[in-house]
Amino acid sequence: MSTESILLVVVFFAVVLLCVKPLGLYIANVMEGKPPGLSKFGPLRVGASFEAALYRACGVDAKSEMGWKQYAIAVLVFNTLGGLFIYALQRLQIWLPLNPQQFPNVSADSSFNTAISFITNTNWQGYSGEVTMGYLVQMSGLAVQNFLSAATGIVVAIALVRGLARHSAQTIGNFWVDITRSTLYILMPLATLVAV
């Protein structure tokens, strides 16, 4: 191993270790519904009214918590619906808008494979996206599911931590609240930061 490679590994681990405490506290505060500690005017305060409006529109009681079985069922329902949506977009794309190249419908096996890979966050692609899928399928299906599968991974990890920390409690949080918070306050700011 060269000196540059060793130095790169050392710098990488140093950066990761420096980020552990602030990012860990930020994520913990976000997932518990507390201000993230940035300031009074931080993203959580700005987004709290939007978050509450989302809960009202979807009929979610943000204060109610779920047991592990309810939480697991919510995760499975959420991902099943996401997979069916991606599958349907691919199978119906010839009749959907934003397909200026008039790509035909994706085959059933490729659609199923793609849908499963995107809801499990493996994102395996057995096709060339630019010559197989129209813009609507790529934007509304694949890009959205890239985001939501990452959010699902975060909330499952948070539920596991809560389950271990609350070993005598009967609840581990609310999946719908957790998925909303991880998307609004963790993934959206991260995506914005990386895009800029």
C-alpha positions, 0 to 999 in steps of 0.5 A: 500500500502506498503512502498516499493510500494509507493517508487517504484511509486515515483521513477518511476515518478521521472525518467519519469519527469527527462526524459521528457525534454531531450527526448522531445527535442530529439524527437522534433529535430529529427522530425523537421530534426534538429541535436538532440543536442548530438554532431556533430557526433550524430546519426542524422548526421551519418544517414542523408545520409542513410535517403536521400538515402531512400527518393531518392529510394522511390521517396519521396520529403522530403521538401514537406509537406502534408495537414491533408487529404493527411497525413491521407490517407498516414497513412491508405495506409501504414497500409493497405499495412502492414496488407495485407502483414502480412495476405498474409504471414500467408495465404501462409506460407506453401510455403514460406522459413524458415518454417522448421516445415512445419506449415500449412497456418494460417486460414483466420479468424486468419490471418485477426485477427492477421494482424489487431491486429499487425497494430493497435499495440494491438498485440493480439495473438489468437494462439501459435506462436511457433506452428503456424507460421514459422520463416519468418512470425514471423520475416518479418511480426510480428516483423517488424509490431511491429516496424512500428505500434509503429512508426505510433503511434509516427507520428500520435501524432506528426501530432496532435501536429503540427496541434495544433501548426500550427493552421493557416497553411495548412500542418502538415508535411510529413508522409513518412519523419516522419515514416522514422525519427521515425524509424531510430532515435527514435525506432532503437536506443531505440531497440539497447539500450534495446537489449544491 
